[in-house]
């Protein structure tokens, strides 16, 4: 049995510490409401794939889309507020 081994060293070495930084965790936490709203929209869309959409399904999808839009708006406003306060300081 022949053993297969790489003839070259790895091009990119992975850092020893692969944990996210505090800044990355803060960014994830900031975007989490949008992520959850998008997951809820996907759930609503997937639920109606295997059946004829009812008025309830249409309402659920419409509300989920509105939640996604609200979350995007809030995230954009938060980012704009941080930019404006950062420029003024």
URFENFEN-V299233 format. One record per pair of residues at least 6 apart in sequence whose C-alpha atoms are under 6 Angstrom apart, sorted by sequence separation. I is the first residue (numbers start at 0). J is the second residue. D is the distance in Angstrom with one decimal. If there is no record, write none. Layout:
i->I j->J d->D
i->I j->J d->D
//
This chain:
i->43 j->60 d->5.6
i->40 j->63 d->4.9
i->36 j->66 d->5.9
i->37 j->67 d->5.9
i->36 j->67 d->5.1
i->33 j->70 d->5.0
//
